[in-house]
Amino acid sequence: MNSSYLIFATFAMAAVTFVTRALPALIPKKILDTPWLHRLNESLPLSVMVLLILTSLSYQNLSKSTGINSAEMHLIMAQIGALLLVLFVYHISRQLLVSMVVGIAAINGFLWLFNALLI
């Protein structure tokens, strides 16, 4: 990996973090108390988690000839299934930690299930 890219990415993440932490101090309280902003604040952790999961999906090794019983297909199906379960559990419980634990358990459970039933 290019070290200049790593340095740039680190500074970019630091700048975004600084701006997002400093911005509420600069915005008037009247705007911060709006209902839509509260709803956005409630859904932001889940949105970030979903984006991170979507960017880490293992679809690179898939092709038209990839069969349903291949390890690559099992992994992508387990990841998508776990993501859907995380969204469902978060929608019901509104607990990010519970959703993450369910997601980790689900991906492992789906992989076990696919390997046990589809082989």
C-alpha positions in Angstrom: 0.0 0.0 0.0 1.2 3.5 -0.8 2.3 5.3 2.4 1.2 8.7 1.1 -2.3 7.3 0.5 -2.4 6.0 4.1 -1.2 9.3 5.5 -3.8 11.2 3.4 -6.6 8.8 4.4 -5.6 9.2 8.1 -5.7 13.0 7.9 -9.0 13.0 5.9 -10.6 10.8 8.5 -9.3 13.0 11.3 -10.7 16.1 9.5 -14.1 14.6 9.0 -14.2 13.5 12.7 -13.2 17.0 13.8 -15.8 18.7 11.7 -18.6 16.4 12.8 -17.7 16.8 16.4 -17.3 20.6 16.1 -20.3 21.3 14.0 -23.0 20.9 16.7 -21.2 23.7 18.7 -21.6 26.0 15.7 -25.2 25.2 14.8 -27.9 27.1 16.7 -29.8 25.1 19.4 -33.1 25.7 17.6 -32.0 23.8 14.6 -30.4 21.0 16.7 -33.8 20.4 18.4 -35.7 19.7 15.2 -37.4 16.2 15.0 -35.8 15.2 11.7 -32.3 15.8 13.1 -33.1 13.6 16.1 -34.4 10.8 13.8 -31.2 11.2 11.7 -29.1 11.0 14.9 -30.9 7.8 15.9 -30.3 6.1 12.6 -26.7 7.2 12.0 -24.9 4.4 13.8 -26.8 1.8 11.9 -26.2 3.6 8.6 -22.5 3.7 9.2 -22.5 0.0 10.2 -24.4 -1.0 7.1 -22.1 1.0 4.8 -19.1 -0.6 6.4 -20.6 -4.1 5.9 -21.6 -3.4 2.3 -18.1 -2.3 1.5 -16.6 -5.5 2.9 -18.9 -7.9 1.1 -16.8 -10.7 -0.6 -18.1 -10.6 -4.1 -14.8 -10.2 -5.9 -14.3 -14.0 -6.4 -17.8 -14.5 -7.8 -18.3 -15.1 -11.5 -21.0 -16.5 -13.8 -19.6 -20.0 -13.3 -19.6 -19.8 -9.5 -21.9 -22.6 -8.3 -24.3 -22.5 -5.4 -22.2 -25.0 -3.4 -18.9 -22.9 -3.7 -17.3 -21.4 -0.6 -17.5 -17.9 -2.2 -21.2 -18.2 -2.8 -21.7 -19.4 0.8 -19.8 -16.4 2.1 -21.7 -13.8 0.2 -25.1 -15.4 1.1 -24.1 -15.5 4.7 -23.0 -11.9 4.7 -26.2 -10.7 3.0 -28.4 -12.9 5.4 -26.6 -11.5 8.4 -26.9 -7.9 7.2 -30.7 -8.4 6.7 -31.0 -9.9 10.2 -29.0 -7.0 11.7 -31.3 -4.5 10.0 -34.4 -6.4 11.3 -33.1 -6.7 14.9 -32.0 -3.1 15.0 -35.4 -2.0 13.7 -37.1 -3.9 16.5 -34.7 -3.3 19.4 -32.9 0.0 18.5 -29.9 -1.4 20.2 -26.7 -1.2 18.1 -24.7 -3.6 20.3 -27.4 -6.3 20.3 -27.6 -5.9 16.5 -23.9 -6.3 16.1 -23.8 -9.4 18.3 -26.7 -10.9 16.3 -24.9 -10.1 13.1 -21.7 -11.8 14.2 -23.6 -14.9 15.4 -25.8 -14.9 12.2 -22.9 -14.8 9.8 -21.2 -17.8 11.5 -24.6 -19.6 11.8 -25.4 -19.1 8.2 -21.9 -20.3 7.1 -22.4 -23.4 9.2 -25.9 -24.0 7.9 -24.8 -23.5 4.2 -21.8 -25.8 4.7 -23.9 -28.5 6.4 -27.0 -28.4 4.1 -25.6 -27.4 0.7 -22.6 -29.7 0.4 
